[in-house]
Amino acid sequence: MRIFAIRFAALICFLLFNTQLVQSQTAITPATALEHYLNHVDSTYRWELKDTYLIDDVTVYSVLLTSQKWREHIWTHQLSIVVPKETKYDGALLFITGGSVNKEGQPNWSSRNDELTKSFCVIAKQNKAVVAVLKQVPNQPLYSNLTEDALISYTLHQYKNDGDYTWPLLFPMVKSAKRAMDAVQEFSKEKLNHNISRFVVSGASKRGWTTWLTGANDQRVTAIAPMVIDMLNMPVSIDYQVKVWNDYSIQIQDYVKLGIVQDINSKKGSDLVTMIDPYAYRKKLTIPKMIFMGTNDEYWPIDNIKNYYDSIPGQNMIHYIPNAGHSMGDKKEAMLNLSAFFGLTMSNTAYPVCNWKISESKKGLGLEIQATKANLVDVVIWSADSPDKDFRNDEWVSKSLGIKHKGRVKLTEEFPASGYRAFYVNLKYQYDNGAAYTESTRVFMTDDKKVL
C-alpha cells in the first residue's frame, strides 16, 4: 500500500509539472512572445569596465557588456558610456549601432579614435547629459557567416519552419538595448554616484527597428529617435512598394529570397508581423518620437510614411535629410537634430510644432502648417520631379520662403506639368543656446492633377 501511495504521489507530481509546462508554453502567443523573451531570466548578464580615456574634457568608459544567451549564442557588446564634465539630468541617450564579434564571440573593439564616439562626446557636452553607445547589435556573423538583413531573414524563416518564438533576431536585439540600459544605470550609480532613470533611444536601419520595439517595451524610454526604417505597418508598406515600383526593392532581397515578404499575409506571416512590426505595438508607443528619413533611401518609396504616421499615438515629428539616402550622408545634419531633440527631452522643454492640413485645387496642393512662432527662423520647401514614382535617384532642390516668427504658414505647391513631383516643407527653429532644430512635414507625392 505504501509503495502504491508513493507511486501515486509521484504520478500526480509528474502530471502537475507537465500541465504547468504545457500551460506556460501555450500561454505564449505572437502578441506576447517579445515580452516573454524580454522578461525571461538570464543569468549570463554582466558588465565589466575595460578602459577609461578622455576626448577633450569628456570621459569615455569602455564597458564589455554580456547581454544574454540567445539560443546557443552568448551575446557580447562594446558599450561606451560618455560622461561630460557636468551632468545636469537624470536621463541618458542610448544610441544602438552595429559591429561584429570574433570567432570567440567577443566584440571587435573600436579604437579610441572612433568617429562615432567622438560625435556623441559632442552631444553629451552640449546637453550636459550622459550618452551611451551600444555596439554589436546584432551579434554577427552567425549561422554560416550571415550578417544584417541576411541574418534577420534567416531567423524569421526559421520561425516559420518550426514555430519557435525565440527565433526572430529582433528579440535579442531589443534585449541588448534593455540590458545596456540596465548597465548604464548600474554603472552610473556605482561609479559616478549619479542616478539615471530615463532614456532617449536611437539607432539607424535595423537598429532603428530595434529602437521602435524598445520604446514600446520598456517604460524607462521616454522618447525615441528611430532612423531610416520606414516600414511600419509591414503588410501595407510591402504591398505599397510593389504598387509604386512594380517590384520589391533590391535592398530587401534577403527577405524576398526566403519568401518572407511574399508570405506576409499567411498565418505564419501574420504571426511574424504581430511579433516584430512596431505598428503592432502602436498602442504602447505614446512617447514622443523624432523620425529620421533620407529622401533617396533605396529601401522605401518616398511617401511610404503615409501608411502609418497618422495612426501612431503620441507626439510624432519627422526630419528628412535631402539627397542623402539610407546612409544619411555625412550624418552631421542627423546628429545636430538628434542632439537638439535629446536636449529638449532632457530639459522637459516643449518640442516645436509642425502640424499640417492639406487642400487640393486645380493649381496644386495647399498646405496650412502650424508652427511655433517664437523660435521659427525659416521655412524651406524641398522638392524633386520624376517621370515615374521612383524618386530614389532624383535630385532634391530647396527654396527658402524667408518666413520667420509666424505661428501659421500657408503655401501652395503646384502640380507638375507632367510626370510626378514629391515635396516636403522644413520648419527651421533656433534656440537661445544656439541649437538648430528642423521639423518636416511628411513627403507628398503628386501627379499633374492630384496628391497620391
N, C-alpha and C positions, 0 to 999 in steps of 0.2 A: 504493500500500500504506500509506504514511504517513497519507494522508487517511482511509483506511478505519479505521486504528488509532485516530486521533483521534476519529472519529465513534463508533466502538465504545466507547471510553472514556467519551465524553460520554453515550452511551446508558446505560451501566452506572451512572454517577453519577446520572443522572435517575431511573432505576428505583430505586436505593437510597434517594434522597431521598424519592420518593413512597411507598416502602414504609415508611420511618420515619415519614412524616407520617401515613399511614393507621394505623400501629400506635399512634402517640401519641394519635390521635383515638379509635380503637376501645378503647384502654385505659381511657378514662373511662367509668364506669358510674354509675348513680344512687347507689350506695353510696360512690363515691369522688369524685363531682362537686364537693361542697363543699370537700373537702380540696384537690382540684386547683385550684379557683378561688382558695382562700386562699394557696396556695403559688406561684401564677403571678407571675412577676417583673413589677413595675410601677414604672417609673421616675418616675411622677408624684408619689410620696410625698415630702412635705416638711412642715416646720412653721416658723412664724415668730412670734416674740413681738411682740404688738401693743400690749399695755397692762399696767401693773402698778399695783395700788392696795391699800389696806388696808381691811378690815372689822373693826373693833375692833383687835385685835393680830394678826389673821390676814392673811397676804399672799395676794392673788389675782393669778395670772399669766394673762392672756388670750392664748391662742395661736390663730393661724389654722392649722388643720391641713388639708392636702390628703391625703386617704386613698388615692385610687385613681382610675383611669379604668374606669368600668363602662359597657360598650358605647360609646356616643359621648359619655358624660357624665363630666366631671371632678367628683368629689365633694369638697366643702369643708365644714369644720365650725368652730364655735367650741368650743374646748377650754379650759376653765377649770381651772387647776391650783392647788389650795387648799393652802397650806402654813402650819401653825401655828408659833408661836414656837419650840416644842420638838418635835422629831420623834424618836421612840424606836425606830421599827420599819423594817424593810426591805420593808414592804408598803404597798399603797395600795388605796383603794376607787375603782373606776371605776363611775360611775353614767351610764347611757345614757339620753338623753331625745330629744325631738323638736325641732321647729323648722322653719324654711323657708329657702329660698335665693331671691335676687332673679333678675331676668331675665338677669343676667350670670353666674349660677351661684355668687355669693358669699353667705356666710351673712348672714341678717338678724340683726344683732348684738344681744344682750340688753344692757340697761343695767347700770351698776354696782350699781343698787339691786334687781337681780333677786332675788326672794324665794327661789328655789330655791338660788341660790348662797349666800345668807345661811344657809339651813338647813344646808348642807354645811360652811360655816365652823364652825358649832357642833359638828358631828360630828367635824371634823378636830381642833378644840381639845380636845374631850372625850377623844379617843382618842390624842392626840399622834401623829397619823399623817397622811400626805398623802391628799387626796381629789381626784379629777379628775371633772369633769362634761363629758360629751361630748354636744353638741347636733347637730341636723340629721341625725338617723338615723331614717328615710332622708332623703337629699336630696329635697326636694319643693317645689313641684309639678313633675311630669314628665308627658309624654305627654298633651297637651291638658288640663293643669291638674288631673291626678289626684293625690290625696294619700291617705295612710294605707291603710285596707283596700281602697279602690278601686284604689289603685296596686299594692298587693301582688297582688290578684286578677287584675289586668290582666297582670302579668308571669307569673303561673302559667298563665294562659290562653295567653299567647304561647308558653310552653314546650310546652304540649300541642299547639299548632298546628305548630311546626317542630322540636321536639326539641332545641333549643339549650340545653345545660346551664347556660349563663351567665345565663339569663333570671330565675330566681327571685330576687326582690328581697331575700330573707333573706340571700343570699350576700354582696352588697356591704354589707349592714347588719352582718353578722358581721365582715367585713374592716375596716369602720370601727372596730370595737371593738379588733381586733388592732393596727391602726395607731395608735390612741390609746394603747394600752399601750406600743408602741414609742416614741412621742413622749414619754410621761411618763418612761420610763426614761432616754431620751437627755437630756431637759431636766433631770431631777433630777441626773444625773451631771455635765453640763456647767455648769449654772447654780447648782446648790445644793451640789455636791460630796457628794451623797447617793445611795446605791445603792438602787434598787427592784428586787426580784427576784420578788415575788409579788403577786397581786391578788385582792381580793374584787370580783365583778362583780354589778351590779344594774341593774334597769330595769323599767318597767311596760308592760303590754299588749304591743304589737308589740315594744317594747324588752325586755320580759320574755322573749318568744320568742327574741329575739336573745341574751339572757343565757344561756338554756339551751344554745343551739347554740355559743356562745363557750366556755362551760365544758367542753363535750365536745371542743373542737377546739384548745385552747391550754393547754399544760402550766404556764404561768405562773399560771393561775387555780387558786387553792387552795380557794375556796368561792364559792358563788353565792347570790343572793337575788332570784329572779325574782318579779315581782309581777303579780297579776291576769291570768294567762294559763293558764287551766285547761282545756287542750285536748290534752294529750299522749295518745298512742295514738289518733290522729286518727280512723281509721275507726270505732272503738268509741265514742269520745266524740261524734262527729257522729250516729251511729245512736242513741245514748242520748238525745240532745237531742230527737229526733223521738218516741222512745218516751215520754218524760216530758211533753213539751209538745204533742205531736201536730203539731209544725211546727218549722221552723228559727227560731232567734232572729232578730228584726228586725235585730239588730246584725251579723249575718253575711250580710246580703242581697247585699252586693257579690260574695260568693263564690257565692251561690245564682244570681244573675242570669247568671253566666258558666258555670254548670254545674260548678263546681269540686267542691262537696261531693256533688252527686248522682252524680258520675262517679268518686268516690274509689276504688272497687274495680275500675275498669278497669285495663288495663296502664299507660297513661299516668298515671292517678290513683295507682296503686300506686307508680310510679316517683317521683312527687312526694312521697308520704309518706316514702319512703326518703330523699329528699333534704332535707326540711325539717321532719319531725316529730322533735322531740327524743327521743321514745321509741325511734326507730330507732337512736339513738346511746347508748342507756342503758348498754351495757357499758362505755362510756368515762366515764360520769357517776358515778364513785365518790367524788367530793369532797363535803364537807358542803354541805347546802342548807337555806336558810330560805325556805319557800314562802309568800308573802303572798297572801291572798284577801279579797275583800269579800263579805259574806254575801248581799247583794242584787244581785250582779253580773248585769246584764242579758244577758250573753253566754252564761253557762253554767248548767246545772242545779246545784242547791245541793250535791249529793253526788257530782258527777262525778269528783272526785279518787279515788274508789274504783276507777276503771277503769285506774289506772296506779300509784298510790302505792306499793303493796307490791312492785311489780316493778322499781322503781328502786333500784339498789345504793347503798351508802354510808349515811351518817347523814342522814336526812331529817327536817326539822322543819316545822311548819305554824304560821302566825299568821293567824287570822281577825280581820277588823275588822268589827264588827257594825253593821248599819244604815248602811252606807257606800257600797255599790255599787262599780261599776268605778272610780270616781274616788278611792276610799279616803277620802272626806270631806275634812277639812282636812289630812289626811296627817300630822298630828302623831304619832298613835299609830304609824303605819308608820315614821316617822323615828326615834322613840325605840327601837323594836325593831331597826331596821336598825343604828343606832349601837351598841347592845349586842352584836349579832351580829358586827359588824365588830371591835369591841374584843376580844371573846373570841377571835376568829380571829387577830388580830394578836399577842396575848399567849400564844397556844397554850394557853389555858385550856379545860378540858373544858366542852363545852356541857351545859346542864342536860338532864335526861332527861324524855321524855314518851312512854312506850311503853304500849300498852294491849292488853287481851284483852276480848272481848265474850262474853256468855252470855244466852240468851233464856229467859224464864219466862212464865207466864200473866200475871204482873203487869206486866212491862216488859222493858227491855233493861238488863242489868247490865254495868257496866264495872269492870274492875280495872286501875288505872293505876299504873305505876311512875314515881316522881318522884325528884328529887334533894333529899334531906331537909334538908340544911343551909341552903339558900337559899330554900326554899318558904315564901311568906308568905300565900298564899290559893289556894283552889280555887273556881272560879266556873263555874256551868252557864249557858250561853246557849241559849235555845230559841225556837221560833216555831211556831205552829199555822196550818194552812191547809186549806180544804175540798178542795183538789186538790194535785197535786205541784209546782205552780208557786209558789215562795216569793219571787219577785222583788219583790213589793210588800208582803210581810208584815213586821210589826214584831217584832224580836227583843227579848226581855226577859232579864234576868240574875238569878241567885240565888247569893249567896255561901254557901259551906258552912262558912266560918270555919275551915278546916283549915290548920294550919301545921306545918312541920318534920316531915312524915311521908314515909317512903320508899315507902309503898304506900297508895293511895286506892281504896276500894270504894264504889260508888254504883249506884243503880238509877233509871233514868228511865222513868216509867210511860208505857204506850201511851195515846194519846188515846182519849176515849170514841167519837169519830167523826172522820172525815177523816184528816189526816196531821200528823205532828209531825217537825220537824227540830231537832237539838240537837248541841252540841259542848261540851267541857269545856276551860276555860283553867286552866293552871297558871301562877301568877304568882310570879316569882322576883325577889329583890332582892339586890344585891351591895354590898360594903363601900364602893365608890366612888359609891354612890347610883344606879347604873344599874338601871333596871327592864327586865325581860325576860319576855315571855309566850310560852308554847308552848301550842298547841291540839292536842286530838285531831282526827281528821277529823270532818266532819259526818256524822251518821247520820240517815237518814230512815226513819220507821216509819209503818205504818198502825195500826189498832186491835188488831192481833194479832201483828205481826212486823216485823223490820227488813227494809228493802227493799234 
